[in-house]
Amino acid sequence: TLDFGLTVRSSMIAIDTIGAGGGSLAWIDRGGFLHVGPQSAGAVPGPACYGLDGERPTVTDAHVVLGHIDAARPIGDRAAGLDVEAARAAIAREIAGPLGLTVEQAAAAIVEVTNSKLAGSLRLVSVERGHDPRDFTFLPFGGGGPLHAAALMRDVGIGRALVPYHPGLLSALGCAVADVRHDFVRTVDVRVRDLDPERLTAVLAEHDARGNEMLREEGVPLHSVSVIHEADMSYEGQSHFVGVALRGATPAEVQAAFDEAYRREFRRTLQGIPARLVTVRSAIIGIRQEAALEPMLPAPGGDDAGAARRPARRAFFDGQFVETSVYDRTGLPVGARLAGPAVIEQPDATIIVEPGMAAEVDGGRNLRLTFI
């Protein structure tokens, strides 16, 4: 709302951001409590293990100390690798020493706090909105998302996760293949019975023209153009609105669409109260040709996951270091099934498979994580 409490409605994407990631700094407050983020080391100097004079510990430093990330083969193929001793020194100085913990205990605490923040945000968009996490498939992406996916599945109660073949490139890939969309909004605020069909038709036509002109100027090759016309409507005196799909411009057509939408939302209509058409919204969507993703996937290998094995290493799980299998994801064949604890590495991400979990490669080369 602005100034006089007037509601401004506009199309937007609902995104809940989380102040915890690979570069998030671990720190202790005056009360002696451990926090992670929202402060970040950024790309420069970055985590202490980057060797760029960063002195404060980050989530990435903790994963390096715990053996989750291979310092000799980090994502991005840093030729010099990562400096484990610098990560240990930063954690010892800033976290372990003040809290009276070992470096490993402090690193585990950093990861645990990070997972707790991530899990809280997942509950915010699921449980607290009336959704059961067990009904959904978790899609972790980014360079660090798959590092925390298994822990979040356990903490939130999600039974399955799907890690795409290029999780670190998923956002960029989405930008390259997504449809092109332009949204337009016009406030009308009129009683439906007083609606001028010609005025409404003119508003929608203007949206169509502007949207198609923008699509032409962008020059993106398109298969077709789709148009969606909607309205925000309410009964007079109400402060909340119902989204209504517009299928006509006459008062009778708009009223019928509103009645249908209101009944679907509230299982009834309010007879005798005038309806108002408050806002008209249009989405002009340029549909792209379906992208062929197969060239981005490696050719199917044999049926032996052993060919993808890398030297095992000790990694921290459930409060202790255990011998952990390590795999090169690019060499895992379709149908391969791996039991945790395991670490699966690829150039743009690292995936953790915790004890009691399994990972399986499906036909699209996605990695499906489930509990055993």
C-alpha positions in Angstrom: 0.0 0.0 0.0 1.1 3.6 -0.7 0.4 6.6 1.5 -3.4 6.5 1.9 -3.6 2.7 2.1 -4.5 2.2 -1.5 -3.7 -1.4 -2.7 -1.4 -1.6 -5.8 -1.7 -4.9 -7.6 0.8 -6.0 -10.2 1.9 -9.3 -11.7 5.1 -10.6 -10.1 6.9 -13.9 -9.3 6.7 -15.0 -5.6 10.2 -15.6 -4.5 11.4 -16.2 -1.0 15.1 -15.5 -0.6 17.4 -17.2 1.8 20.5 -15.5 3.3 22.6 -18.6 3.3 24.8 -19.9 0.6 28.4 -21.1 -0.2 29.9 -17.6 0.4 27.8 -16.8 3.5 30.0 -15.9 6.4 29.9 -17.7 9.7 30.0 -15.4 12.8 29.3 -15.3 16.5 27.1 -12.7 18.1 27.7 -11.0 21.4 25.7 -13.7 23.2 28.0 -16.4 21.9 25.5 -17.8 19.3 26.6 -19.0 15.9 25.1 -17.4 12.8 25.5 -17.9 9.1 24.9 -15.0 6.7 23.3 -12.8 5.5 26.8 -11.3 5.2 28.7 -12.8 2.3 32.4 -13.1 1.3 31.3 -12.6 -2.3 33.5 -13.7 -5.2 36.4 -11.5 -4.0 38.0 -12.3 -1.6 35.5 -15.2 -1.3 35.9 -18.1 1.1 39.2 -18.4 2.9 40.0 -21.6 0.9 40.0 -19.6 -2.3 43.4 -18.2 -1.4 42.4 -14.6 -2.3 43.2 -13.2 1.2 39.8 -14.0 2.6 40.1 -14.4 6.4 36.6 -15.1 7.5 35.1 -18.6 7.3 32.2 -19.4 5.0 29.9 -22.4 4.3 32.2 -23.5 1.5 35.1 -23.5 3.9 33.1 -25.8 6.3 32.3 -28.2 3.5 36.0 -28.3 2.5 37.0 -29.1 6.0 34.4 -31.8 6.3 35.5 -33.6 3.1 32.2 -32.9 1.3 34.1 -30.8 -1.3 37.3 -32.2 -2.9 39.8 -29.4 -2.5 41.9 -30.8 -5.3 38.9 -30.9 -7.7 36.5 -28.1 -6.9 33.7 -27.0 -9.2 34.8 -24.6 -11.8 38.0 -26.5 -12.2 40.2 -24.0 -10.3 43.7 -25.0 -11.4 45.2 -24.3 -8.0 42.6 -26.1 -6.1 41.4 -25.0 -2.7 43.5 -24.2 0.4 42.2 -26.6 3.1 44.6 -25.2 5.7 43.4 -21.7 5.1 39.8 -22.9 5.7 40.8 -24.7 8.9 42.7 -21.6 10.2 39.7 -19.3 9.5 37.3 -21.6 11.2 39.6 -22.2 14.2 40.2 -18.5 14.7 36.7 -17.2 14.2 34.4 -20.1 15.4 36.1 -23.1 17.0 38.3 -21.1 19.4 35.6 -18.8 20.8 33.1 -21.7 21.2 35.6 -24.2 22.6 35.1 -26.7 19.7 37.4 -28.6 17.5 37.7 -27.3 13.9 35.7 -30.2 12.6 32.9 -29.7 15.2 32.8 -26.0 14.3 32.6 -26.8 10.6 29.8 -29.3 11.2 28.0 -26.6 13.3 28.3 -24.1 10.4 26.7 -26.6 8.0 24.0 -27.5 10.5 23.0 -23.8 11.0 22.9 -23.3 7.3 20.7 -26.3 6.8 18.4 -25.1 9.6 18.0 -21.7 7.9 17.3 -23.4 4.5 14.8 -25.8 6.1 13.0 -22.9 7.8 12.6 -21.2 4.4 11.3 -24.4 2.8 8.7 -24.8 5.6 7.7 -21.2 5.0 6.7 -21.9 1.4 5.2 -25.3 2.1 3.9 -26.3 5.6 3.0 -22.7 6.6 1.0 -22.3 3.4 -0.9 -25.5 4.0 1.1 -27.8 1.7 2.5 -31.2 2.8 6.2 -31.5 1.7 5.7 -35.2 1.2 3.5 -34.4 -1.8 6.3 -32.7 -3.7 9.6 -33.5 -5.4 12.5 -31.3 -4.2 14.5 -29.7 -7.1 17.9 -28.5 -5.8 20.0 -26.5 -8.2 22.9 -24.1 -8.3 26.4 -25.0 -7.5 25.6 -25.5 -3.8 22.0 -26.6 -3.7 22.8 -30.3 -4.2 25.3 -30.1 -1.3 22.4 -29.5 1.1 19.6 -31.4 -0.6 19.9 -34.6 1.4 19.9 -32.8 4.7 16.9 -30.7 3.8 15.0 -33.7 2.7 15.6 -35.2 6.1 14.9 -32.0 8.1 11.7 -31.0 6.2 10.3 -34.4 5.5 10.6 -34.4 1.7 10.7 -38.0 0.4 12.4 -37.4 -2.9 14.5 -35.0 -4.8 15.5 -34.7 -8.5 18.9 -33.1 -9.3 19.1 -32.1 -13.0 22.1 -33.0 -15.0 23.5 -29.5 -14.9 22.3 -28.0 -11.6 24.9 -25.2 -11.6 23.7 -24.1 -15.1 20.0 -24.5 -14.6 19.1 -20.8 -14.2 21.2 -19.9 -17.2 19.6 -22.7 -19.2 16.1 -21.5 -18.1 16.9 -18.0 -19.5 18.0 -19.5 -22.8 14.9 -21.7 -23.4 12.1 -20.1 -21.5 9.2 -18.5 -23.2 9.2 -14.7 -23.5 6.5 -13.0 -21.5 5.3 -9.4 -21.1 2.7 -8.4 -18.6 0.5 -5.3 -18.7 -1.9 -3.9 -16.0 -4.6 -1.3 -16.3 -6.8 0.0 -13.4 -10.4 0.3 -14.4 -12.3 0.2 -11.1 -15.9 0.2 -12.3 -19.1 -1.6 -11.4 -19.7 -4.5 -13.7 -23.2 -3.3 -14.5 -21.7 0.1 -15.6 -18.9 -1.5 -17.7 -18.4 -0.1 -21.2 -17.6 -3.1 -23.4 -15.8 -0.9 -26.0 -13.6 0.6 -23.3 -12.6 -2.9 -22.0 -12.0 -4.2 -25.5 -9.8 -1.2 -26.3 -7.7 -1.8 -23.2 -7.2 -5.4 -24.0 -6.3 -4.5 -27.7 -3.8 -2.0 -26.5 -2.1 -4.7 -24.3 -2.1 -7.1 -27.3 -0.5 -4.5 -29.6 2.2 -3.4 -27.1 3.1 -7.0 -26.2 3.4 -8.1 -29.8 5.4 -5.1 -30.7 7.9 -5.8 -27.9 8.2 -9.4 -29.0 9.0 -8.3 -32.5 11.6 -5.8 -31.3 13.3 -8.5 -29.2 13.8 -10.7 -32.3 13.6 -14.0 -30.4 12.6 -16.9 -32.7 9.1 -17.9 -31.7 6.8 -20.8 -32.5 3.6 -18.9 -31.6 2.2 -16.2 -29.4 -0.3 -16.9 -26.6 -2.5 -14.2 -24.9 -4.0 -14.4 -21.4 -6.5 -11.8 -20.3 -7.5 -11.7 -16.6 -9.1 -9.3 -14.2 -9.0 -8.6 -10.5 -12.6 -8.4 -9.2 -14.5 -8.2 -6.0 -17.9 -7.4 -4.5 -18.3 -3.8 -3.6 -16.9 -3.1 -0.2 -14.4 -6.0 -0.2 -10.7 -5.4 0.2 -9.6 -8.8 -1.3 -9.8 -9.7 -5.0 -10.5 -12.8 -7.0 -8.6 -13.5 -10.2 -11.0 -13.9 -13.1 -10.3 -15.2 -16.6 -11.9 -12.8 -19.1 -13.7 -14.6 -22.0 -15.8 -11.6 -23.1 -16.2 -7.9 -22.7 -19.9 -7.4 -22.1 -21.2 -6.9 -18.5 -23.1 -10.2 -18.7 -20.0 -12.1 -19.8 -17.8 -10.5 -17.1 -20.4 -11.0 -14.4 -20.7 -14.7 -15.3 -16.9 -15.2 -15.2 -16.7 -13.5 -11.8 -19.6 -15.6 -10.4 -17.8 -18.8 -11.6 -14.5 -17.7 -10.1 -15.9 -16.6 -6.8 -18.0 -19.8 -6.4 -14.9 -21.9 -7.1 -13.0 -20.0 -4.5 -15.6 -19.6 -1.8 -18.3 -22.1 -2.8 -20.9 -19.4 -3.0 -21.8 -16.0 -4.4 -23.2 -12.9 -2.7 -26.5 -12.1 -4.3 -27.6 -8.4 -4.3 -24.1 -7.0 -3.9 -22.7 -5.2 -7.0 -19.5 -6.7 -8.4 -16.6 -4.4 -9.4 -13.9 -4.9 -12.1 -10.9 -3.3 -10.5 -7.9 -4.2 -12.6 -7.4 -5.7 -16.1 -4.2 -7.8 -16.6 -2.8 -9.2 -19.8 0.1 -11.6 -20.5 1.5 -11.7 -24.0 3.7 -14.8 -24.2 6.0 -15.7 -27.0 6.2 -19.5 -27.2 9.7 -20.7 -28.2 10.4 -23.8 -30.2 11.0 -26.7 -27.8 14.7 -26.9 -27.1 16.6 -30.1 -27.8 18.4 -30.9 -24.6 19.8 -34.2 -25.6 23.0 -32.7 -27.0 23.8 -31.3 -23.6 23.7 -34.8 -22.1 26.6 -37.3 -22.3 26.2 -40.4 -24.4 24.8 -43.3 -22.3 27.6 -45.4 -20.9 27.7 -49.0 -19.9 25.8 -50.5 -17.1 28.8 -50.5 -14.7 28.8 -47.6 -12.2 32.2 -48.7 -11.1 33.7 -47.0 -14.1 32.7 -43.7 -12.6 34.4 -44.3 -9.2 37.0 -41.9 -8.0 39.2 -42.6 -5.0 37.2 -42.8 -1.8 37.8 -40.2 1.0 36.8 -39.6 4.5 33.8 -37.3 4.9 31.8 -36.1 7.9 28.3 -37.6 8.4 26.3 -38.1 11.5 28.9 -36.6 13.8 31.9 -38.6 12.6 34.2 -39.1 9.6 33.4 -42.2 7.6 34.9 -43.7 4.5 32.8 -42.3 1.6 32.5 -43.4 -2.0 33.1 -40.8 -4.6 31.8 -40.8 -8.1 32.2 -38.8 -11.3 28.6 -38.0 -12.3 29.5 -37.7 -16.0 30.4 -41.4 -16.0 27.3 -42.7 -14.3 25.2 -44.8 -16.7 21.4 -44.7 -16.8 20.0 -47.0 -14.2 23.0 -46.7 -11.8 21.9 -46.8 -8.2 24.3 -45.7 -5.4 23.8 -46.0 -1.7 25.0 -43.4 0.7 27.2 -42.2 2.2 28.5 -41.0 -1.2 29.7 -37.8 -2.9 28.9 -37.3 -6.6 31.0 -34.7 -8.3 30.6 -32.9 -11.6 32.1 -29.7 -13.1 29.3 -27.4 -11.9 28.1 -29.0 -8.7 28.7 -31.5 -5.9 25.9 -33.8 -4.7 25.9 -35.4 -1.2 24.1 -38.7 -0.7 23.7 -39.1 3.1 23.7 -42.5 4.9 20.3 -44.1 4.6 19.7 -42.6 1.2 20.2 -43.7 -2.4 20.7 -42.0 -5.7 19.6 -43.3 -9.0 20.2 -42.1 -12.6 17.0 -41.9 -14.6 16.5 -41.9 -18.3 16.9 -38.1 -18.6 20.2 -38.4 -16.7 18.7 -36.7 -13.7 19.7 -37.9 -10.3 16.9 -39.1 -8.1 17.5 -39.0 -4.3 15.3 -41.1 -2.0 15.4 -42.7 1.4 16.3 -46.4 1.6 
